[in-house]
Amino acid sequence: MSSAQKNLFLLLIVILLAAAPFFLHRSAEFAGADDRAEEAITQIRPDYEPWFKPVWEPPSGEVETFLFATQAAIGSGIVCYFLGYSKGKKHREQK
């Protein structure tokens, strides 16, 4: 099996793993941990008031999702850069 075939196979596995929850639980509500925590707190103590208010709240859920995805992309870019840098450094030292 060539390197390209292995990469394609791994990509298909990743796509299947990412899509599986949507097909296995079609009627499930995919809510974030913040929403679930807020619901749990409200059930335990309906009179609970948060200690702090957000400094800025995004105007819509789409903007919030975009900011979260941007944060994730920047973080993964930084991690991948340093992984590649360390691998290149080891490769250069071996030569």
C-alpha positions as CSV (number, residue, x, y, z in Angstrom):
1,M,0.0,0.0,0.0
2,S,1.5,3.3,-1.1
3,S,1.8,6.4,1.2
4,A,-1.0,8.2,-0.7
5,Q,-3.3,5.2,-0.3
6,K,-2.6,5.0,3.4
7,N,-3.3,8.8,3.8
8,L,-6.5,8.4,1.9
9,F,-7.6,5.5,4.0
10,L,-6.8,7.4,7.2
11,L,-8.7,10.4,5.9
12,L,-11.8,8.3,5.2
13,I,-11.6,6.8,8.7
14,V,-11.4,10.3,10.3
15,I,-14.4,11.5,8.2
16,L,-16.4,8.4,9.2
17,L,-15.5,8.9,12.9
18,A,-16.6,12.6,12.7
19,A,-19.8,11.9,10.9
20,A,-20.9,8.7,12.8
21,P,-22.6,10.6,15.7
22,F,-24.8,12.5,13.3
23,F,-26.0,9.3,11.7
24,L,-26.3,7.1,14.8
25,H,-28.2,9.7,16.8
26,R,-30.3,11.6,14.3
27,S,-32.7,13.1,16.8
28,A,-30.1,14.0,19.4
29,E,-29.6,17.6,20.4
30,F,-25.9,18.5,20.2
31,A,-25.5,21.2,22.7
32,G,-22.4,22.6,24.2
33,A,-21.1,21.9,27.7
34,D,-21.9,25.5,28.8
35,D,-25.6,25.0,27.9
36,R,-25.9,21.8,29.8
37,A,-24.1,23.2,32.8
38,E,-26.5,26.1,32.9
39,E,-29.5,23.8,32.7
40,A,-28.1,21.6,35.5
41,I,-27.5,24.6,37.8
42,T,-30.9,26.0,37.1
43,Q,-32.5,22.6,38.0
44,I,-30.5,22.5,41.3
45,R,-30.9,26.1,42.3
46,P,-33.5,28.1,40.3
47,D,-32.6,31.3,42.1
48,Y,-28.9,31.1,41.2
49,E,-27.3,34.3,39.9
50,P,-24.0,34.2,38.1
51,W,-21.1,36.0,39.8
52,F,-19.8,37.6,36.7
53,K,-21.2,38.9,33.5
54,P,-19.4,38.5,30.1
55,V,-17.4,41.5,29.0
56,W,-18.6,41.1,25.5
57,E,-21.3,38.7,24.1
58,P,-21.2,37.7,20.4
59,P,-24.2,39.1,18.5
60,S,-25.3,35.7,17.3
61,G,-24.6,32.0,17.6
62,E,-22.9,31.9,14.2
63,V,-20.4,34.5,15.3
64,E,-19.7,32.6,18.5
65,T,-19.1,29.4,16.5
66,F,-16.8,31.3,14.0
67,L,-14.7,32.6,16.9
68,F,-14.5,29.2,18.5
69,A,-13.4,27.6,15.2
70,T,-10.9,30.3,14.6
71,Q,-9.4,29.8,18.1
72,A,-9.2,26.0,17.4
73,A,-7.5,26.6,14.0
74,I,-4.9,29.0,15.5
75,G,-4.2,26.6,18.4
76,S,-3.8,23.6,16.1
77,G,-1.6,25.7,13.8
78,I,0.7,26.5,16.7
79,V,0.8,22.9,17.9
80,C,1.5,21.6,14.4
81,Y,4.2,24.2,13.8
82,F,6.1,23.1,16.9
83,L,5.7,19.4,16.1
84,G,7.0,20.0,12.6
85,Y,9.8,22.2,13.9
86,S,10.9,19.6,16.4
87,K,10.8,16.8,13.8
88,G,12.8,19.0,11.4
89,K,15.3,19.8,14.1
90,K,15.8,16.0,14.9
91,H,16.1,15.3,11.2
92,R,18.7,18.0,10.7
93,E,20.7,16.8,13.7
94,Q,20.8,13.2,12.4
95,K,22.4,14.3,9.1
